[in-house]
Amino acid sequence: MNDDGRTPSPDFNRSRYERPNKDWICGHACEGCPCRIGPSHKGECRATTECKPQLQVLPGETKGTWRCTRPKEWGGTCEIGPNPDGTCCKTIPKCQPVRSLRNKRGLVVRGVIAASIAGLLIALTGPARDSFINPGTLSSHHTGPEFEKMAASVTRNPGQGCVACHHEASNGLARWTRAAFRAGKGSLQFANLVSDHPKDFTRMDATCIACHKNESFHEANVPRETACSVCHMEHKGGGPLPAVAMQNCTDCHGDIGQMAEADRKGRGMPHEFFAKVTMPGTVQFAIERPAAGFTKVIQSFAKDHPDFLVNRAQVSDTDTLAFNHARHLTGDIPLLNGKRLDCASCHQVDTSGAFMRPVSFEQNCRACHSLQFDERNPTMQLPHGDATYVRAYLRSLPVQYAQHATRDLGITSSTEVDNFVKEQMANLRTRVRTGEMLEQQVFFSGGKKTPATGISGLDGSGRASFAGCAYCHEVTPKPGSSVPEITPPAMPDRWMPHARFNHSKHVQVDCTKCHSAERSQLTSDIIMPTQQSCVECHSPKGGVNFSCTECHNYHNTPPAAWRDSPSK
């Protein structure tokens, strides 16, 4: 029994009284005697009586009888019954309504929101605003006076830090709010904000491209563009930018749907859109782009990356220069400077350490293949590189012999020089009867070797005398001219333009482990490494980095056809 003498109903079910959509509940609910009416929405008690009696008039009666209408769950009909005037005899004492759980939660939520807004206002408008909004330290690439100077000249936004890339950073709270609502569609959708790959960062991308002008192009047939910040994560520390994760690449290249769309899009584009832009003067190996482009679904280099196109297309080197790798490495080639020939005898890395210097006759071939044509005068050698110069040299042999006599042999008397020239010309005619025959022999002879002689100071080491231009080069007569056409060598500087390689990182690896040069006898052989030979090291088993960006250039310079296209 409670203080007012009421006894809780034994059938009272508290759960049936719960009113989750109300802010107030009866103060007697904790005693098990709540009123049925409950408090008002303002928290005022509205208790009166426990029921509203009803007048029951039976047949034959004129006045009727008042009956209690209190429901069973609230105690049922009372023993006393209604008053004679029809009022309920059970008056409910007033209570002090209490807040419901819903009301309490609302107070807490509103309090937290108010405190958060107040805290944000203080943080965003106070003196510590910059440190509050900064998500982390900028990388070394985007800090310092040089970056500040460059950013100011390109973006017209002086200063460094946030303001260098985020133009709105120097604005007030009101302009920040307007900028947020002006952003592209979906920017304020929660799902996009928490996504690992936000797609609506075009305003910030424009700032990136202002400095990195050639970094916006990947391939002409990409299904969709990706924001710079998806792959290049800033605010991760003061060192270099973190490397692009392999997952960023496989999100597209490992998606069968996106690769199918790239294939479909690329088939309708001109081939000129996919021309690889290289540095001026760089010779690139010409190979036809696959019909489907580079759209094979790839999850990992070590798992499902195809062999390199230069290998799987089974193409041949079209260079007309005759060269036999196997003979130079394993044949009867005499020693050079006391050593057998090896790859490094001709192939040396450039100053960057990444690529090989071009092989040249003067630097790499002349030591063995001297262009001497007269064994009696081995220091006299033909010029190399221009057939016109060779013909001019041959047609001025008396002058050449005279200069040789004075310059190399120390003959000073004009009479002795004249006699020397006559003697050498006479000896030369014993081998070839006319100058025209000499020219034909020099240009078109393809003899392989001559008996070992002691020419060029080699002391009988077996070096062959000059065999003729046709020994190494493709020589064809030119109609109407005494100077033949000599096809220049076409040795590519880049065999795989869509990838990069750094030789300096592989100095501990024997060249022939990746390049099967000791088995190559034809110029047409392309002895590039296979994908499987690379996987031996670049894989989880090999322990060497095998991420996509280790070998691939993900930013490309747009070809001229793409830049000039009005429909790009």
C-alpha positions as CSV (number, residue, x, y, z in Angstrom):
1,M,0.0,0.0,0.0
2,N,1.4,3.4,-0.9
3,D,1.2,6.7,1.1
4,D,-2.3,7.6,-0.2
5,G,-3.8,4.3,0.8
6,R,-3.9,2.8,-2.7
7,T,-2.9,-0.7,-3.2
8,P,-1.0,-1.6,-6.5
9,S,-3.0,-3.8,-8.7
10,P,-1.6,-7.4,-8.7
11,D,-2.2,-7.5,-12.4
12,F,-0.3,-4.3,-13.1
13,N,2.0,-4.8,-16.1
14,R,4.7,-2.1,-16.2
15,S,5.7,-2.9,-19.8
16,R,2.1,-2.1,-20.9
17,Y,2.4,1.3,-19.3
18,E,5.7,2.2,-21.0
19,R,5.1,5.2,-23.3
20,P,8.4,5.5,-25.3
21,N,6.9,8.3,-27.5
22,K,6.1,10.5,-24.4
23,D,8.5,12.8,-22.6
24,W,6.8,12.4,-19.2
25,I,5.4,9.5,-17.1
26,C,3.2,9.5,-14.0
27,G,5.1,10.0,-10.7
28,H,3.2,7.0,-9.2
29,A,4.5,4.6,-11.8
30,C,7.4,3.6,-9.6
31,E,4.9,2.6,-6.9
32,G,2.9,0.5,-9.4
33,C,0.0,2.9,-9.2
34,P,0.2,5.2,-12.2
35,C,-2.8,6.9,-13.5
36,R,-4.1,6.1,-16.9
37,I,-4.2,9.6,-18.2
38,G,-0.6,10.5,-17.6
39,P,1.1,13.9,-17.6
40,S,0.6,16.5,-20.3
41,H,3.3,17.1,-22.9
42,K,4.6,19.9,-20.7
43,G,5.0,17.6,-17.7
44,E,1.9,18.7,-15.8
45,C,-0.1,16.2,-13.7
46,R,-3.6,15.6,-15.1
47,A,-4.9,13.1,-12.5
48,T,-8.6,13.3,-11.6
49,T,-10.4,10.0,-10.7
50,E,-9.7,6.4,-11.5
51,C,-12.7,6.0,-13.8
52,K,-15.6,7.7,-15.4
53,P,-18.8,5.9,-14.2
54,Q,-21.4,5.0,-16.8
55,L,-25.2,5.2,-16.2
56,Q,-26.8,1.8,-16.8
57,V,-30.6,1.8,-17.3
58,L,-32.2,-1.6,-17.1
59,P,-35.6,-2.4,-18.7
60,G,-38.4,-1.1,-16.5
61,E,-36.2,1.4,-14.7
62,T,-36.4,5.1,-15.1
63,K,-33.4,6.4,-13.3
64,G,-30.8,3.7,-13.8
65,T,-27.7,2.9,-11.9
66,W,-24.1,4.3,-12.0
67,R,-21.6,1.6,-12.6
68,C,-17.7,1.7,-12.1
69,T,-15.8,1.4,-15.4
70,R,-12.3,0.9,-13.9
71,P,-10.6,-1.7,-16.2
72,K,-9.3,-5.0,-14.8
73,E,-5.7,-4.2,-15.3
74,W,-6.1,-1.1,-13.1
75,G,-7.8,-2.9,-10.3
76,G,-11.2,-3.7,-11.7
77,T,-14.6,-2.4,-10.4
78,C,-14.3,-1.0,-6.9
79,E,-16.3,-2.3,-4.0
80,I,-17.8,1.1,-3.1
81,G,-18.9,2.1,-6.5
82,P,-19.6,5.5,-7.9
83,N,-21.0,8.3,-5.9
84,P,-24.8,9.0,-6.1
85,D,-24.1,11.9,-8.4
86,G,-22.3,9.7,-10.8
87,T,-18.8,10.8,-9.9
88,C,-16.0,8.3,-9.2
89,C,-15.4,7.7,-5.5
90,K,-11.7,7.1,-6.1
91,T,-9.9,10.4,-6.4
92,I,-6.3,10.1,-7.7
93,P,-3.9,12.2,-5.7
94,K,-1.7,14.5,-7.6
95,C,1.8,13.4,-8.4
96,Q,5.1,15.0,-9.6
97,P,5.6,13.7,-13.2
98,V,9.1,12.4,-14.0
99,R,11.0,12.5,-17.2
100,S,10.8,9.4,-19.5
101,L,13.9,7.7,-20.8
102,R,13.2,9.4,-24.2
103,N,13.2,12.8,-22.5
104,K,16.4,12.1,-20.7
105,R,18.2,10.9,-23.8
106,G,17.0,14.0,-25.6
107,L,18.4,16.2,-22.9
108,V,21.8,14.4,-23.2
109,V,21.8,14.6,-27.0
110,R,20.9,18.3,-27.1
111,G,23.5,19.0,-24.4
112,V,26.2,17.2,-26.4
113,I,25.2,18.9,-29.6
114,A,25.3,22.3,-28.0
115,A,28.6,21.6,-26.3
116,S,30.0,20.3,-29.7
117,I,28.8,23.4,-31.6
118,A,30.2,25.6,-28.9
119,G,33.5,23.8,-28.9
120,L,33.7,23.9,-32.8
121,L,33.0,27.6,-32.8
122,I,35.7,28.3,-30.2
123,A,38.2,26.0,-32.1
124,L,37.4,27.3,-35.6
125,T,37.3,31.0,-34.7
126,G,40.0,31.1,-32.0
127,P,43.7,31.6,-32.3
128,A,44.4,27.8,-32.4
129,R,42.3,27.3,-35.5
130,D,45.1,26.2,-37.8
131,S,46.4,23.6,-35.5
132,F,42.9,22.3,-34.8
133,I,41.9,21.8,-38.5
134,N,45.3,20.4,-39.5
135,P,44.9,16.6,-39.9
136,G,48.7,16.0,-39.8
137,T,52.1,17.1,-40.8
138,L,52.7,17.9,-44.5
139,S,55.2,16.0,-46.5
140,S,58.6,17.5,-47.3
141,H,57.5,17.9,-51.0
142,H,54.8,20.4,-50.0
143,T,56.6,22.5,-47.4
144,G,59.5,25.0,-47.4
145,P,60.2,28.3,-49.1
146,E,60.7,26.8,-52.6
147,F,57.3,25.2,-52.5
148,E,55.7,28.4,-51.2
149,K,57.2,30.4,-54.0
150,M,56.1,27.9,-56.7
151,A,52.6,27.5,-55.3
152,A,52.2,31.3,-55.2
153,S,53.3,31.7,-58.8
154,V,51.0,28.9,-60.0
155,T,47.9,29.0,-57.8
156,R,48.0,32.8,-57.1
157,N,47.5,32.0,-53.5
158,P,50.5,33.2,-51.5
159,G,51.5,31.3,-48.3
160,Q,52.2,27.7,-47.4
161,G,50.5,25.2,-45.3
162,C,46.8,24.6,-45.7
163,V,46.3,27.8,-47.8
164,A,48.7,26.7,-50.5
165,C,46.4,23.9,-51.6
166,H,43.1,24.5,-49.9
167,H,42.0,28.0,-51.1
168,E,39.2,28.3,-48.5
169,A,41.6,27.7,-45.6
170,S,42.1,31.4,-45.0
171,N,38.3,32.2,-45.0
172,G,36.0,32.5,-42.1
173,L,33.4,30.0,-40.9
174,A,30.6,31.5,-42.9
175,R,32.5,31.1,-46.2
176,W,33.5,27.6,-45.2
177,T,29.9,26.7,-44.8
178,R,29.0,28.2,-48.2
179,A,31.9,26.3,-49.8
180,A,30.7,23.0,-48.3
181,F,27.3,23.4,-49.8
182,R,28.6,24.5,-53.2
183,A,30.8,21.4,-53.5
184,G,29.9,18.7,-56.0
185,K,27.0,16.4,-55.6
186,G,27.4,13.8,-52.9
187,S,30.0,15.7,-50.9
188,L,27.8,15.9,-47.8
189,Q,26.6,12.3,-48.0
190,F,28.0,10.4,-45.0
191,A,28.8,7.3,-47.1
192,N,31.0,9.3,-49.4
193,L,32.8,11.0,-46.5
194,V,33.7,7.8,-44.7
195,S,34.6,5.9,-47.9
196,D,38.2,4.9,-48.5
197,H,38.1,6.2,-52.0
198,P,36.3,9.6,-52.1
199,K,35.4,10.6,-55.6
200,D,34.3,14.2,-55.2
201,F,37.6,16.1,-54.6
202,T,37.6,17.9,-58.0
203,R,38.3,21.3,-56.5
204,M,41.4,20.1,-54.7
205,D,42.4,18.1,-57.7
206,A,42.5,21.3,-59.7
207,T,45.0,22.7,-57.2
208,C,47.2,19.6,-57.6
209,I,47.1,19.9,-61.4
210,A,48.0,23.5,-61.3
211,C,51.5,22.5,-60.3
212,H,51.6,18.9,-61.6
213,K,50.5,19.7,-65.1
214,N,51.5,16.4,-66.7
215,E,50.2,14.2,-63.9
216,S,46.5,14.1,-64.8
217,F,46.6,11.6,-67.6
218,H,46.7,7.9,-67.1
219,E,45.4,6.2,-70.2
220,A,42.8,7.5,-72.7
221,N,40.4,4.6,-72.1
222,V,40.1,4.8,-68.3
223,P,36.5,4.1,-67.3
224,R,36.5,6.8,-64.6
225,E,38.9,9.4,-63.3
226,T,40.2,9.1,-59.8
227,A,41.0,11.9,-57.4
228,C,44.6,12.6,-56.7
229,S,44.1,12.1,-53.0
230,V,42.9,8.6,-53.4
231,C,46.4,7.3,-54.3
232,H,48.6,10.1,-52.9
233,M,48.0,10.4,-49.2
234,E,49.1,13.7,-47.7
235,H,49.4,14.6,-44.0
236,K,51.2,11.4,-43.1
237,G,54.4,12.9,-41.8
238,G,57.2,15.2,-42.6
239,G,59.1,12.9,-44.9
240,P,58.4,12.0,-48.6
241,L,54.8,11.2,-49.6
242,P,53.9,7.6,-48.9
243,A,54.3,5.3,-51.9
244,V,51.1,4.5,-53.8
245,A,49.7,1.3,-52.5
246,M,49.2,-1.7,-54.8
247,Q,45.6,-1.8,-53.7
248,N,45.1,1.5,-55.5
249,C,46.0,-0.1,-58.8
250,T,44.2,-3.4,-58.3
251,D,41.0,-1.5,-57.3
252,C,40.7,-0.8,-61.1
253,H,43.0,-3.3,-62.8
254,G,41.6,-6.2,-60.6
255,D,38.0,-5.3,-61.3
256,I,36.6,-7.3,-64.2
257,G,33.8,-4.8,-64.8
258,Q,36.1,-1.8,-65.1
259,M,38.5,-3.6,-67.3
260,A,35.6,-4.7,-69.6
261,E,34.5,-1.0,-69.8
262,A,38.1,0.1,-70.5
263,D,38.3,-2.5,-73.4
264,R,34.9,-1.3,-74.8
265,K,35.9,2.4,-74.6
266,G,39.4,1.9,-76.0
267,R,38.2,0.0,-79.1
268,G,36.4,3.1,-80.3
269,M,39.4,5.4,-80.0
270,P,42.1,6.2,-82.5
271,H,45.5,4.5,-82.0
272,E,47.1,7.9,-81.8
273,F,45.4,8.4,-78.4
274,F,47.6,5.7,-77.0
275,A,50.9,6.8,-78.4
276,K,53.5,6.7,-75.7
277,V,55.3,10.1,-75.3
278,T,59.0,9.7,-74.7
279,M,61.9,12.1,-74.3
280,P,63.1,13.7,-77.5
281,G,65.8,11.6,-79.1
282,T,64.7,8.4,-77.4
283,V,64.4,5.4,-79.7
284,Q,61.4,3.3,-78.7
285,F,60.8,-0.3,-79.9
286,A,57.7,-0.2,-82.1
287,I,55.2,-2.9,-81.2
288,E,51.5,-3.0,-82.0
289,R,49.1,-2.3,-79.2
290,P,46.9,-5.3,-78.4
291,A,43.3,-5.2,-79.7
292,A,42.0,-5.1,-76.1
293,G,44.7,-2.8,-74.9
294,F,46.1,-3.5,-71.5
295,T,42.9,-4.5,-69.8
296,K,43.7,-8.0,-68.5
297,V,42.4,-8.4,-64.9
298,I,45.5,-8.5,-62.7
299,Q,45.5,-8.9,-58.9
300,S,49.3,-9.3,-58.4
301,F,52.5,-9.3,-60.4
302,A,53.5,-12.6,-58.8
303,K,50.1,-14.2,-59.3
304,D,48.4,-13.4,-62.6
305,H,50.5,-10.8,-64.4
306,P,50.9,-11.8,-68.1
307,D,54.3,-12.1,-69.7
308,F,55.6,-8.9,-71.2
309,L,54.1,-7.9,-74.5
310,V,57.5,-7.9,-76.2
311,N,57.8,-11.6,-75.4
312,R,54.2,-12.9,-75.8
313,A,53.7,-11.1,-79.1
314,Q,56.6,-13.1,-80.5
315,V,58.0,-10.1,-82.4
316,S,61.5,-9.8,-83.9
317,D,64.0,-7.1,-83.7
318,T,64.0,-5.3,-87.1
319,D,67.4,-3.8,-86.7
320,T,69.5,-4.6,-89.8
321,L,72.8,-4.4,-88.0
322,A,74.3,-8.0,-88.0
323,F,75.3,-9.0,-84.5
324,N,75.8,-12.4,-82.8
325,H,75.7,-12.2,-79.0
326,A,76.7,-15.8,-78.5
327,R,79.9,-15.5,-80.5
328,H,81.0,-12.5,-78.6
329,L,80.4,-14.1,-75.3
330,T,81.3,-17.7,-75.9
331,G,83.1,-17.8,-79.3
332,D,86.8,-17.6,-80.2
333,I,87.0,-13.9,-79.8
334,P,90.5,-12.9,-78.6
335,L,91.0,-11.3,-75.3
336,L,90.5,-7.6,-75.0
337,N,92.9,-5.9,-72.6
338,G,93.6,-9.3,-71.2
339,K,90.0,-10.1,-70.5
340,R,87.3,-12.1,-72.2
341,L,84.4,-10.1,-73.5
342,D,81.3,-9.9,-71.3
343,C,78.1,-7.9,-71.2
344,A,79.8,-4.9,-69.5
345,S,82.4,-4.7,-72.3
346,C,79.7,-2.9,-74.4
347,H,76.8,-2.2,-72.1
348,Q,77.4,0.4,-69.4
349,V,74.8,2.3,-67.3
350,D,74.2,5.9,-67.9
351,T,74.7,8.7,-65.4
352,S,71.3,8.0,-63.8
353,G,72.2,4.4,-63.2
354,A,68.7,3.3,-64.5
355,F,69.3,2.8,-68.2
356,M,72.1,1.7,-70.5
357,R,74.1,4.1,-72.6
358,P,73.6,3.6,-76.3
359,V,76.2,1.3,-77.9
360,S,78.4,3.2,-80.3
361,F,81.0,2.1,-82.8
362,E,83.7,4.4,-81.5
363,Q,83.2,3.5,-77.8
364,N,82.4,-0.2,-78.1
365,C,83.3,-1.7,-81.5
366,R,86.4,0.0,-82.9
367,A,88.8,-1.6,-80.4
368,C,88.1,-5.0,-82.1
369,H,86.7,-4.0,-85.5
370,S,89.3,-1.4,-86.7
371,L,88.5,0.1,-90.1
372,Q,92.0,-0.3,-91.5
373,F,92.0,-1.2,-95.1
374,D,95.8,-1.4,-95.7
375,E,97.7,-4.0,-93.6
376,R,101.0,-2.2,-94.4
377,N,99.6,1.0,-92.7
378,P,97.3,-0.2,-89.9
379,T,97.0,3.2,-88.3
380,M,95.2,4.5,-91.4
381,Q,91.5,3.8,-90.8
382,L,88.4,4.7,-92.7
383,P,85.9,7.2,-91.2
384,H,82.7,5.7,-89.8
385,G,79.2,6.9,-89.9
386,D,78.8,8.5,-93.3
387,A,79.2,6.7,-96.7
388,T,79.9,10.1,-98.4
389,Y,82.9,10.7,-96.1
390,V,84.2,7.2,-96.8
391,R,84.1,7.7,-100.5
392,A,85.8,11.1,-100.2
393,Y,88.5,9.5,-98.1
394,L,89.1,6.7,-100.6
395,R,89.3,9.2,-103.5
396,S,91.9,11.3,-101.7
397,L,94.2,8.4,-100.8
398,P,97.4,10.1,-102.0
399,V,96.7,13.0,-99.7
400,Q,95.8,10.6,-96.8
401,Y,99.1,8.7,-97.4
402,A,101.0,11.9,-97.4
403,Q,99.5,13.1,-94.1
404,H,100.1,9.6,-92.6
405,A,103.8,9.9,-93.6
406,T,104.3,13.3,-92.0
407,R,102.0,12.8,-89.0
408,D,102.5,9.2,-88.0
409,L,105.9,8.2,-89.5
410,G,107.8,11.4,-89.0
411,I,108.9,11.8,-92.7
412,T,109.7,15.4,-93.3
413,S,111.4,15.4,-96.8
414,S,108.9,16.2,-99.5
415,T,110.8,13.8,-101.8
416,E,110.6,11.0,-99.3
417,V,106.9,11.7,-98.8
418,D,106.2,11.6,-102.5
419,N,108.1,8.3,-102.8
420,F,106.2,6.9,-99.9
421,V,102.9,7.8,-101.4
422,K,103.8,6.3,-104.8
423,E,105.0,3.1,-103.1
424,Q,101.8,2.7,-101.1
425,M,99.5,3.4,-104.0
426,A,101.5,0.8,-106.1
427,N,101.1,-1.8,-103.3
428,L,97.4,-1.1,-103.1
429,R,97.0,-1.6,-106.8
430,T,98.4,-5.1,-106.5
431,R,95.3,-6.0,-104.5
432,V,92.7,-3.9,-106.3
433,R,93.3,-2.7,-109.8
434,T,91.1,0.5,-109.8
435,G,89.7,2.9,-107.3
436,E,86.2,1.9,-108.2
437,M,87.0,-1.7,-107.3
438,L,88.4,-0.5,-104.0
439,E,85.2,1.3,-103.3
440,Q,83.1,-1.7,-104.2
441,Q,85.2,-3.9,-101.9
442,V,85.0,-1.4,-99.0
443,F,81.3,-0.9,-99.2
444,F,79.9,-4.3,-100.3
445,S,82.4,-6.9,-99.1
446,G,80.9,-9.1,-96.4
447,G,83.9,-11.3,-95.6
448,K,83.9,-12.7,-92.2
449,K,87.6,-12.8,-91.2
450,T,91.1,-13.0,-92.5
451,P,94.1,-15.0,-91.3
452,A,95.7,-13.7,-88.1
453,T,98.1,-10.9,-88.7
454,G,100.0,-8.4,-86.7
455,I,98.0,-5.4,-87.5
456,S,97.0,-2.5,-85.2
457,G,99.7,-3.5,-82.7
458,L,97.8,-6.7,-81.8
459,D,100.9,-8.9,-82.3
460,G,99.2,-11.8,-84.1
461,S,96.2,-12.0,-81.7
462,G,93.9,-12.9,-84.5
463,R,92.0,-9.6,-85.1
464,A,90.5,-9.6,-88.6
465,S,91.3,-6.8,-91.0
466,F,88.5,-4.7,-92.3
467,A,86.0,-6.9,-94.0
468,G,83.7,-4.3,-95.6
469,C,80.7,-2.3,-94.5
470,A,78.4,-5.1,-95.5
471,Y,80.0,-7.3,-92.9
472,C,77.8,-5.6,-90.3
473,H,75.5,-3.2,-92.2
474,E,72.8,-3.5,-94.8
475,V,74.3,-1.9,-97.9
476,T,72.3,-1.3,-101.0
477,P,73.3,0.5,-104.2
478,K,71.6,3.9,-104.7
479,P,70.5,4.4,-108.3
480,G,72.3,7.3,-110.0
481,S,74.9,7.7,-107.2
482,S,78.3,6.2,-106.5
483,V,77.5,6.4,-102.8
484,P,75.5,3.4,-101.6
485,E,72.7,3.5,-99.1
486,I,73.8,2.1,-95.7
487,T,70.9,1.4,-93.4
488,P,71.7,3.0,-90.0
489,P,71.4,0.8,-86.9
490,A,68.1,1.1,-85.0
491,M,68.9,0.0,-81.5
492,P,66.0,0.9,-79.2
493,D,66.7,2.8,-76.0
494,R,63.3,1.6,-74.5
495,W,62.0,-1.8,-75.2
496,M,59.0,-1.6,-72.8
497,P,57.8,2.0,-72.8
498,H,55.0,1.3,-70.4
499,A,57.4,0.2,-67.7
500,R,60.6,1.4,-66.1
501,F,63.7,-0.5,-64.9
502,N,66.7,0.5,-62.9
503,H,69.9,-1.3,-63.7
504,S,71.7,0.1,-60.8
505,K,69.5,-1.8,-58.4
506,H,70.4,-5.1,-60.1
507,V,74.2,-4.8,-60.2
508,Q,74.6,-7.9,-58.1
509,V,72.7,-10.0,-60.6
510,D,74.5,-11.6,-63.6
511,C,73.2,-10.1,-66.8
512,T,72.8,-13.5,-68.4
513,K,70.5,-14.6,-65.6
514,C,67.8,-12.4,-67.1
515,H,69.0,-11.9,-70.7
516,S,69.8,-15.1,-72.5
517,A,72.5,-13.5,-74.6
518,E,74.8,-16.5,-74.7
519,R,72.2,-18.4,-76.7
520,S,71.4,-15.6,-79.2
521,Q,73.0,-15.8,-82.6
522,L,70.6,-13.6,-84.6
523,T,70.0,-9.8,-84.5
524,S,66.3,-10.6,-84.7
525,D,66.4,-12.3,-81.3
526,I,64.8,-10.1,-78.6
527,I,66.5,-11.2,-75.4
528,M,64.5,-9.3,-72.9
529,P,63.7,-10.9,-69.5
530,T,60.5,-12.9,-69.1
531,Q,57.9,-12.2,-66.4
532,Q,58.8,-15.5,-64.8
533,S,62.5,-14.5,-64.4
534,C,61.4,-11.4,-62.6
535,V,59.0,-13.2,-60.3
536,E,61.9,-15.3,-58.9
537,C,62.8,-12.2,-56.9
538,H,59.8,-9.8,-57.2
539,S,57.3,-12.0,-55.3
540,P,56.5,-12.9,-51.7
541,K,58.8,-15.9,-52.1
542,G,61.7,-13.9,-53.5
543,G,61.3,-11.2,-50.9
544,V,61.7,-8.2,-53.2
545,N,59.1,-5.5,-53.7
546,F,56.5,-6.5,-56.3
547,S,54.1,-3.6,-56.2
548,C,52.7,-2.2,-59.4
549,T,54.4,1.1,-59.0
550,E,57.8,-0.6,-58.7
551,C,57.9,-1.0,-62.5
552,H,55.0,1.0,-64.0
553,N,54.6,4.7,-64.6
554,Y,51.0,5.5,-63.6
555,H,51.2,9.1,-64.8
556,N,51.7,9.6,-68.5
557,T,52.1,12.7,-70.7
558,P,49.0,13.0,-73.0
559,P,49.9,12.3,-76.6
560,A,49.4,15.2,-79.0
561,A,46.4,13.6,-80.6
562,W,44.6,13.4,-77.3
563,R,45.4,17.0,-76.3
564,D,44.2,18.3,-79.6
565,S,41.0,16.2,-79.7
566,P,37.8,18.3,-79.1
567,S,36.0,15.2,-77.8
568,K,38.4,14.1,-75.1
